[in-house]
Amino acid sequence: MHPPSRQDYISINFAGQGSGSYNNSKQWRRQSCWRKWKQLSRLQRSLILILLFICGIASYPAVTEQLRGLTDGDPETDSNSVFPHVLPEAVKQDQPPLPEPTSQRKLSNRRGPPVLQNRLQKKENASNTVVEDKASDNKKEGEEEEVISRRGPEGPKDGENKEGSPANQKVQLSIQSVANWREAVQEAFRHAWKGYKDFAWGHDELRPLSKSYSEWFGLGLTLIDSLDTMWILGLKEEFEEAKTWVATELTFNKNVDVNLFESTIRILGGLLSTYHLTGDTLFLDKAKDIGSRLMPAFNTPSKIPYSDVNIGKGTAHPPRWTSDSTVAEVTSIQLEFRELSRLTQEPQYQAAVAEVMKQVHKLNGKLDGLVPMFINTNNGQFTHQGIYTLGARADSYYEYLLKQWIQGGKKENELLEDYLQAIEGVKNNLLQKSSPNGLTFVGEVSHGQFSPKMDHLVCFLPGTLALGAYNGLPADHMDLAKQLMETCYQMYIQMETGLSPEIVHFNMHQGSTRDIEVKLADRHNLLRPETVESLFYLYRFTKDQKYREWGWKILQNFNKYTKVSSGGYTSINNVRDPDYPSPRDKMESFFLGETLKYLYLLFSDDPNLISLDQYVFNTEAHPLPIWPSN
Ligand code: DMJ
């Protein structure tokens, strides 16, 4: 194993050692120039000023042309301006190609105090209008050709951009920019894959700094999670070598405990979707193998599954300290097991997961359709009641209500009822606005008390709401989706690294100076996908280019602060310190399975590349087919 080396991080600030002296010497130089200037006669000073003025006019076009070639013109994406750290040369070369600069891009990229942003944007919006902002009107994907937004000749329309919020800003992008962004995602994937291949091949997760790996289940988790991403991104060579590993090395006949939920969404989901995309039965055979080995988890007194299964021994158990399972875990394995039954024509998989939904549907202890976080595997009742969140331990329950309904052809009414009721529950109990800028956010309720805490995990919700609205659910779900999307983006862009922390707290009292606070323990970023996932849905349904722009900013920030030069990306501990974000030395499998896949699809111009009329994504971004109606 190689020890971690500082040069491995893209984000290390070598200037940190001497930043004080850099500032001092600059100040000293400024003072001495001023003294010399004061010693000149008035005539000398006037002559110098006139000369400078003439030189400035003469060189203006050349200078601007030159700058265009060097930077995208955005102080934030220009790595040495806002974040004054020094990047190692080798790492700089790893940066993806920069897109064509456009005036609108520059406007939308501005960070800084939200109040100031709003003021600036109000002014800018008054003079720059881009017309295309197609709201969701339940058009089928691909029915209308995508229009890249263009500046309208007629100027601003009535009602456009009145609020001046970043959410209402219109963005124009060139086709070339977006093509470059797709390439940048492919490049990021290749870079991540290189690290995995060089140091973690066949293991669960890459540890990019120590150039080693970590095992969770010992099943090549990253490789399996990445299969369909490689297929979608068109990385054929990489896909073929991974497929060879699956064919020759992957075995589930192992004496290992795996988590039912994690192995279902990542392994079973990954194999099923790869089977559908490729038609290669290798993946279906492997999916059947892991699916049947997970079934002992359902042998409990209540039929609510245990959290852990030994896939070699065929035994299952709850965690050592409790007989409870997590609600999100037992209710977010349904898409995969239902699909396995459909493909194999063996009903036991679907029956097992349907039983869980049936029981949860009937349970007492919900708050307006919102579920607690734990359920007991002996008596099938909710436990530790009183906490209601859309974050960890409950999140994908809501997502899978909607997605099962879509998967099954919108016939299963109980799923729809539970979903609609839960969204009303969110609106009535968890939705608030922050101060001073009125960002809409989803908080939590703990024993009757509202807490303005929001996990990054909750950022799946804008995408899910938008998907529901696209499938005919109330239009106000789309309005809420747009508001929450803005909030999730602000969770990134208001941080010094431009990357979201794991958890934020919103200010609600009048007189607050900033909307978002982050506690010390919550400052990490695990390369999670939820925000870019939602950006993908919002873009697909609205065709508003700003969502792509936001995704591009996020990808750039991942590249700036989490990319490891020898290969791979790393989770970081501190999104508030651009000089030393404190890498964690771990690349989660969902970075390849989800984050990069959603980014690529966000930048794709082909609505038929995983059409949302044909596929529904599981909670690990593995697309599964919507069942044909008969
Ligand atoms: C993934 O495993 C899935 O997206 C899951 O639903 C939530 N946690 C991670 C990503 O954040």
Residues whose N, C-alpha, C, O or C-beta is under 5 A from the ligand:
A	BS01	DMJ	S396 R528 P529 F590 T619 E620
